[in-house]
Amino acid sequence: MDIIYNDLMIYPKAFGLLLVSIVVIGWVFYFVYKLKSKNVKLVNSYYRFYIVYSVFVFLWILSNLYFHTELLTFYSEAVAKDVAILANVFALFAVVFACLFSCELKQGYFHIKVPSYIYVVIALLSSCGLILNVIPNLTILEVKVFSVSNFVINFGEYTSLFFLFAFLIIVITFINIISLRLNVRSQLGKTKAYYMIFGIVIFMLSNIVIHGVVALFFSNFSFTWAPPILSVSEMIFTGYALMTSRFYSVRYMMHLMTTIVTTSIIYIVPLIAVNIFIGPSYSFIYSYIPIVGLTWRWVFLFVKKWVTRVIYHADVHPIERLNSYIDDFKRDPLDAIHKISRMLDVPDDQMKIIKNDAELEFYRHYFSQSSDVLILDEVQEKLEFAKRGLKTLSELHERMNQSDAALIIPIFDSHNAISHLFVSTHKSSGRLFSNEEVKTLQRIIHEAQFYINSHVKVQKYSALAYSIAHEVRNPLSQVQSHLDLLKLYVLQNMDTQTILHGFDKASDAIQRGNQLIDIILREIGDSSLQASVSTLHTDQLIRQSVEQFGFDDESYRQRIHIAADDGFPLKVNETLFNFVIFNLLRNALYYFSSYAESQVEIRTESGQKSNCIIFRDTGPGIPDDVRTRIFEEFYSYDKPNGSGLGLSYCQRVMRAFGGSIQCNSEYGKFTEFRLHFPKVSPTASELSVLTDQITVSEPEMAPEAEMQPVSPDHLILVVDDMISQRVLLVTYLKQLGYRVIEAGNGREALVLFQSHPVELVIMDVQMPVMNGFDATREMKALRASVPVIAFSGESGKRETALIKEIMDDQLSKPFHRSELQSVLAHWLSPGSRSLNTNEPLIAEEAI
């Protein structure tokens, strides 16, 4: 301990050089390790020159270290002369390989050709410099040693020429790096060049001033240790520029280094003062160590505060200020993002959170391999120098360029799936996002993910509240209109058939409203798009959807043209399919009044791998920049009161069907949506049903009054706590000729089920005493062969899953008589039962 302390105080230059040499060789090994981990072949790469250059810098530092240790006085002056010559040679080769590295970097990394004569000049200068040192007494005549670090070198007459050769090589290196700065277009490439220039400037100035002026002309060698120590700057700055694509800002590094150095000086000065005025004192050191441990944090923060004021002209460090915006995300994420964009010099509204399913799907592959941020300049750099994966990088670069996205950070939901993207364009100044800014943004977004997702849900629910008012008002107004007509029919003593037709129309309107409410409740309940499907024909589906749609002006119906006679079967959920058609119709009809000649054509197209429904309107069309965004949530075009949820939901529905939706448009001429569906191979029983659908597609062609039960001997148990619902259902069943018994809750139903030969149960789900699920479980335990049909309007995730798991089918509330007839025909026809095995479910797609 005594020896180390004494040596440290007596030979500080030696310890400084030794420390720097350790840093240099450590950096070389780390640099090689990182290149190996990236599978870089060092032998054929331009990195080999940088590594050799770094090794010679290491040797140059060690040769200079000799003059500041006791070895200088231990060995003869002749040895000191040889070491000085070696130092010259090591320095020369370090300069030469740095120059070769700059040439190869310029040619291999940035693809800027280096003239052949440059290599010839470098070879001549280095050869001449080596010869001047190999031939005795040309550069160094002798070294006079007085003590450690106290010596004089008598230079030969060719020393100035040697320094000139080395200086010219350094100038060539500097010119190469400057040309990189001038020829590279990317901001990232320019930043890398700046770092290299900065390192070379420090190296050149230190050598010129210390070796070229002070030592050569004034014979003062007391500072010869400085250039070797400062040489590490060129090596580290150049290596840093090669190793990374994200740089800390200059002010950030100045702030950090100034704070650390100032804090260190505050604690080192007392040690030096004690050593000078009192002498080495271990008791002082032992008592000083705990003082440093207890006070360094307070001193560091105090120094940091004042350094922040000097460098940033602010009381708070920008990064600390940026971090403080996490709390703003709790109140209003949009306001927090606006503050961040202003602070980072990003144009207004160009830093945002997006959820575009197409964008998410495109970037999901990248983020599945790495959750790191995507930066356009880094992608461009990888694209320029990558040998593999060029297609993927090219697509990534093109997509980011098209959307003007300079930076993309993924936002994950509670299931660790990408829910949104945080996207920012370039800074107004054109500067890169610094490494400290990127890291802070990543940390902020990670911590604010919950608040962002919650805000988006609240925003969605607000839009849904608007949708409820907008969508439900239409069928309600139709119900009111039909009721007014019915009142008029009664007063005018119209025939029964006309009045019944009016009732049917009112019932249709209620059914449409119920479908919309069911879809909305699915969303509010955070339910997935999971619903039972059936095989239906496009002809029936499309005509039925158009027939059920509530036109504000009945004359508009004449401008809808359907060409689906040669359609195809689909496996879809009818309610969700209707929503898609309704939404497309509503968007097209929005312009019918202002575009009097606008028409809608709906036709089908069969393909080898998939089938397609084409929905085309000859309205105003959609601009290209808008067309790429129309499936984004909350994005609405040319509709001041639009919720922006319609088409995004249509896209989700189509994906749940196993298909897709695409939009083609020519602005000013037409808009065309193509709904792609997977091909369906229906079973024999489904073909029979499809044949009936195609043959009898209009409801009027098969009046409900003519429908007959499968057998009048079937006994059906109806269970519902709502008397009105139960009475209506029992009435319909009796009209159809079935025998019916009824119960008000699950417990009563079980008693009747055990005492009667029940062949089918229609069961409400939510009831007092015993709910429908528990009652069904007990019935299945008694007689599993009896089908139980859920009679419910529930659309929650849990209820839907339980209905699928426990019951055999579902009759929704409210219902049409035809729907009741269809369910009975399916479950009471001989050989038609498939207990507790519903049709395949639509693929789940989480919100």
Secondary structure as GFF3:
##gff-version 3
##sequence-region A 1 847
A	DSSP	alpha_helix	2	10	.	.	.	ID=ss1
A	DSSP	alpha_helix	12	37	.	.	.	ID=ss2
A	DSSP	alpha_helix	47	65	.	.	.	ID=ss3
A	DSSP	three_ten_helix	66	68	.	.	.	ID=ss4
A	DSSP	alpha_helix	71	74	.	.	.	ID=ss5
A	DSSP	alpha_helix	77	104	.	.	.	ID=ss6
A	DSSP	pi_helix	105	109	.	.	.	ID=ss7
A	DSSP	alpha_helix	116	134	.	.	.	ID=ss8
A	DSSP	beta_strand	140	147	.	.	.	ID=ss9
A	DSSP	beta_strand	150	155	.	.	.	ID=ss10
A	DSSP	alpha_helix	159	183	.	.	.	ID=ss11
A	DSSP	alpha_helix	187	207	.	.	.	ID=ss12
A	DSSP	pi_helix	208	215	.	.	.	ID=ss13
A	DSSP	alpha_helix	216	218	.	.	.	ID=ss14
A	DSSP	alpha_helix	226	243	.	.	.	ID=ss15
A	DSSP	alpha_helix	250	277	.	.	.	ID=ss16
A	DSSP	alpha_helix	282	312	.	.	.	ID=ss17
A	DSSP	alpha_helix	318	323	.	.	.	ID=ss18
A	DSSP	alpha_helix	326	331	.	.	.	ID=ss19
A	DSSP	alpha_helix	333	343	.	.	.	ID=ss20
A	DSSP	beta_strand	351	354	.	.	.	ID=ss21
A	DSSP	alpha_helix	357	369	.	.	.	ID=ss22
A	DSSP	beta_strand	374	375	.	.	.	ID=ss23
A	DSSP	alpha_helix	376	385	.	.	.	ID=ss24
A	DSSP	alpha_helix	390	402	.	.	.	ID=ss25
A	DSSP	beta_strand	407	412	.	.	.	ID=ss26
A	DSSP	beta_strand	418	424	.	.	.	ID=ss27
A	DSSP	alpha_helix	435	491	.	.	.	ID=ss28
A	DSSP	alpha_helix	496	524	.	.	.	ID=ss29
A	DSSP	beta_strand	534	537	.	.	.	ID=ss30
A	DSSP	alpha_helix	538	548	.	.	.	ID=ss31
A	DSSP	three_ten_helix	554	559	.	.	.	ID=ss32
A	DSSP	beta_strand	560	563	.	.	.	ID=ss33
A	DSSP	beta_strand	569	572	.	.	.	ID=ss34
A	DSSP	alpha_helix	574	589	.	.	.	ID=ss35
A	DSSP	beta_strand	600	606	.	.	.	ID=ss36
A	DSSP	beta_strand	610	617	.	.	.	ID=ss37
A	DSSP	alpha_helix	624	627	.	.	.	ID=ss38
A	DSSP	alpha_helix	646	656	.	.	.	ID=ss39
A	DSSP	beta_strand	660	666	.	.	.	ID=ss40
A	DSSP	beta_strand	670	678	.	.	.	ID=ss41
A	DSSP	alpha_helix	684	695	.	.	.	ID=ss42
A	DSSP	three_ten_helix	699	701	.	.	.	ID=ss43
A	DSSP	three_ten_helix	704	706	.	.	.	ID=ss44
A	DSSP	beta_strand	715	719	.	.	.	ID=ss45
A	DSSP	alpha_helix	723	735	.	.	.	ID=ss46
A	DSSP	beta_strand	739	743	.	.	.	ID=ss47
A	DSSP	alpha_helix	746	755	.	.	.	ID=ss48
A	DSSP	beta_strand	760	764	.	.	.	ID=ss49
A	DSSP	alpha_helix	772	782	.	.	.	ID=ss50
A	DSSP	beta_strand	788	792	.	.	.	ID=ss51
A	DSSP	alpha_helix	797	806	.	.	.	ID=ss52
A	DSSP	beta_strand	809	812	.	.	.	ID=ss53
A	DSSP	alpha_helix	817	828	.	.	.	ID=ss54
###
